Amino acid sequence: MAKKTLLAVDYPSAEEWRSLLKIFSSEAVAHKMLLATVPFVFRDEPLKFALFRRTIAESFGVRPTDIFIVGSALAGRSLKGHAIEKEYTPSSDSDIDTLIISEHLFASYVMRSFEWVKEVTAPEENDGGKYEAPTLTSEQITQIGRLSLNACKGVWRPDALPQGAIAREEFFNKFGSASLDVLGLQLSEDTVSRVNGRIARSFDDAVRDLASSIRRLKYELDHEMKKGSSGVKTEKG
């Protein structure tokens, strides 16, 4: 039987991840993760993964095949360089990062996000009857920056909006009720209680977004390795 290549390993170990990122491009790894792996969190219950996808899809009016899981719940370990050895353990402190791919949904939530942007940036009339631009807080400026940066990459993230923003609250309310229908069936100590989500405009945008995280992981692992090497002292004879 032919030996599997690293790209065919479902849940690479920390050491395999280090090798994987040296051999393959970030885009190739992203494609493999999105298309060829049952998420680690559902590895023993693939039918529950199918139910999870269907329930989220019905809630948002998309197809089950438009629903993906990314992050540590998919890979089976942290995708942070300093914590690559840490395996994913389902618990009440764990979360599942879910990705919906839908151009219509992406456009809808981006446009709805502008309702909040309008509220905080609308000109205000002063005592002289002239309109002046409002003074934004540093947090509002950061949120608008994150919202526009991600949108330009074809990704909408609800956490780029502040709590109370209509688009954010609607999204999380839908996600909360839909995911609970599936995750609530666990009723055990390893129940995952939190599900986070985002929307990608297209599959290509989703790949680019995931690939950027994988490139960051590669950079962090390289940095950790260089830092470890620089700490080795040599003795002079």
C-alpha positions in Angstrom: 0.0 0.0 0.0 1.4 3.4 -1.0 2.3 5.6 1.9 0.2 8.7 2.4 1.7 12.1 1.7 1.5 14.7 4.5 -1.2 16.5 2.6 -3.4 13.3 2.9 -3.1 13.1 6.7 -6.4 14.0 8.2 -5.2 15.5 11.5 -1.5 16.2 11.4 0.5 16.2 14.6 2.5 19.3 15.6 5.7 17.9 13.9 3.7 17.0 10.8 2.4 20.5 10.6 6.0 21.9 10.7 6.9 19.6 7.8 3.6 20.2 5.9 4.2 24.0 5.8 7.8 23.5 4.5 6.7 21.3 1.6 3.3 22.7 0.5 1.9 26.1 -0.2 -0.5 27.7 2.2 -3.2 27.7 -0.5 -2.7 23.9 -1.1 -3.1 23.3 2.7 -6.2 25.5 2.8 -7.8 23.7 -0.1 -7.1 20.3 1.6 -8.5 21.4 5.0 -11.7 22.9 3.5 -12.5 20.0 1.1 -10.9 16.8 2.3 -11.3 16.5 6.0 -14.2 15.8 8.4 -13.6 18.3 11.1 -11.7 16.9 14.1 -14.5 17.9 16.5 -16.9 15.6 14.5 -14.4 12.9 13.6 -16.2 10.2 15.6 -19.7 11.5 14.6 -19.7 12.4 10.9 -23.5 12.2 10.9 -23.7 14.9 13.5 -21.4 17.0 11.2 -24.0 16.5 8.4 -26.8 17.5 10.8 -24.8 20.6 12.0 -24.3 21.7 8.4 -28.0 21.2 7.4 -29.3 23.0 10.5 -27.0 26.1 10.0 -27.8 26.1 6.3 -31.6 26.0 6.9 -31.3 28.9 9.3 -29.5 31.1 6.8 -31.2 29.9 3.6 -28.1 28.4 2.0 -27.0 24.8 1.1 -25.4 22.4 3.6 -22.4 22.2 1.2 -21.9 26.0 1.8 -21.1 25.4 5.5 -17.5 24.7 6.6 -15.6 24.5 9.9 -12.2 26.1 10.2 -9.6 26.7 13.0 -8.6 24.3 15.7 -12.0 22.4 15.7 -11.1 21.4 12.1 -7.4 20.8 12.5 -7.5 19.1 15.9 -5.0 21.4 17.5 -4.3 25.0 18.0 -3.1 26.8 14.8 -1.1 29.3 16.8 2.7 28.9 16.5 3.4 29.1 20.2 0.6 26.6 21.0 0.9 24.1 18.1 1.5 21.3 20.5 -1.9 21.9 22.2 -4.5 19.4 20.9 -8.2 20.4 20.6 -10.3 19.2 23.5 -14.0 19.7 23.3 -15.2 21.4 26.4 -17.5 24.2 27.6 -14.5 26.5 27.0 -14.0 25.3 23.4 -15.6 26.9 20.4 -16.3 26.0 16.8 -15.3 28.5 14.1 -17.9 28.1 11.3 -17.7 29.6 7.8 -20.6 30.1 5.4 -19.8 30.6 1.8 -22.5 32.7 0.1 -22.2 35.7 -2.2 -25.8 36.8 -1.4 -25.4 36.4 2.3 -22.1 38.2 2.2 -23.6 41.2 0.3 -26.6 41.3 2.6 -24.6 41.4 5.9 -22.1 43.9 4.5 -24.9 46.2 3.5 -26.6 45.8 6.9 -23.3 46.6 8.6 -23.4 50.0 6.9 -26.5 50.8 9.1 -24.1 50.9 12.1 -21.4 52.8 10.1 -24.1 55.4 9.1 -25.1 55.8 12.8 -21.6 56.6 14.0 -20.4 58.7 11.0 -23.5 60.7 10.1 -22.7 64.5 10.1 -24.2 66.4 13.1 -25.7 69.9 12.8 -24.1 72.5 15.0 -25.6 75.6 16.6 -24.8 77.6 13.5 -26.8 75.2 11.3 -23.7 73.7 9.6 -23.0 70.0 9.6 -19.8 68.7 11.1 -18.3 65.2 11.1 -18.7 63.5 14.4 -15.7 62.6 16.6 -15.2 58.8 16.5 -13.6 56.9 19.4 -10.4 54.9 18.7 -12.5 51.7 19.1 -15.0 52.8 16.5 -12.2 53.7 14.1 -10.7 50.2 14.6 -14.0 48.5 14.1 -14.7 50.4 10.8 -11.2 49.5 9.7 -11.6 45.8 10.5 -15.0 45.7 8.8 -13.7 47.3 5.6 -10.4 45.4 5.5 -12.2 42.0 5.8 -15.0 43.0 3.4 -12.3 43.9 0.7 -11.0 40.4 1.2 -14.4 38.9 0.6 -15.1 38.0 4.3 -17.7 39.4 6.7 -17.0 39.0 10.4 -19.7 39.8 12.9 -17.1 40.5 15.6 -15.9 43.5 13.6 -19.1 45.2 14.7 -19.7 46.3 18.3 -22.2 44.6 20.6 -25.7 46.0 19.9 -25.2 46.5 16.2 -28.2 45.0 14.4 -26.3 42.9 11.9 -24.1 41.4 14.6 -26.9 40.6 17.0 -29.1 39.0 14.2 -26.3 36.9 13.0 -25.3 35.5 16.4 -28.9 35.0 17.4 -29.4 32.8 14.3 -26.2 31.0 14.9 -26.9 30.4 18.6 -30.3 28.9 18.1 -29.3 26.8 15.1 -26.1 25.4 16.6 -27.8 24.6 19.9 -30.1 22.3 18.1 -27.1 20.1 17.3 -24.6 20.7 20.0 -27.2 20.6 22.7 -27.7 16.9 21.9 -24.3 16.1 23.5 -25.3 16.7 27.1 -21.9 15.6 28.4 -18.8 17.1 30.1 -17.2 17.6 26.7 -20.1 19.6 25.2 -18.9 22.5 23.0 -21.1 25.5 24.0 -19.8 28.3 21.7 -20.1 28.5 17.9 -18.5 31.5 16.1 -19.1 32.3 12.5 -18.2 34.4 9.5 -19.3 34.7 5.8 -17.1 34.4 2.7 -18.2 35.8 -0.6 -16.8 32.8 -2.6 -14.9 29.6 -2.1 -11.8 31.4 -3.5 -12.2 34.1 -0.9 -12.5 31.5 1.8 -9.3 29.7 0.6 -7.4 33.0 0.6 -8.7 33.8 4.1 -7.7 30.4 5.5 -4.4 30.5 3.6 -3.5 33.8 5.3 -4.0 32.2 8.7 -1.8 29.3 7.6 0.9 31.7 6.4 0.8 33.4 9.8 1.2 30.0 11.4 4.2 29.2 9.2 5.8 32.6 10.1 5.1 32.0 13.8 6.7 28.5 13.7 9.7 29.8 11.8 10.0 32.6 14.4 9.8 30.1 17.3 12.5 27.9 15.6 14.8 30.9 15.1 14.2 32.1 18.7 15.1 28.6 19.9 18.2 28.4 17.8 19.4 31.8 19.0 19.2 30.6 22.6 21.6 27.7 22.1 25.0 28.6 23.5 28.2 27.1 22.1 31.3 26.4 24.2 34.7 27.5 22.9 37.4 25.0 23.3 
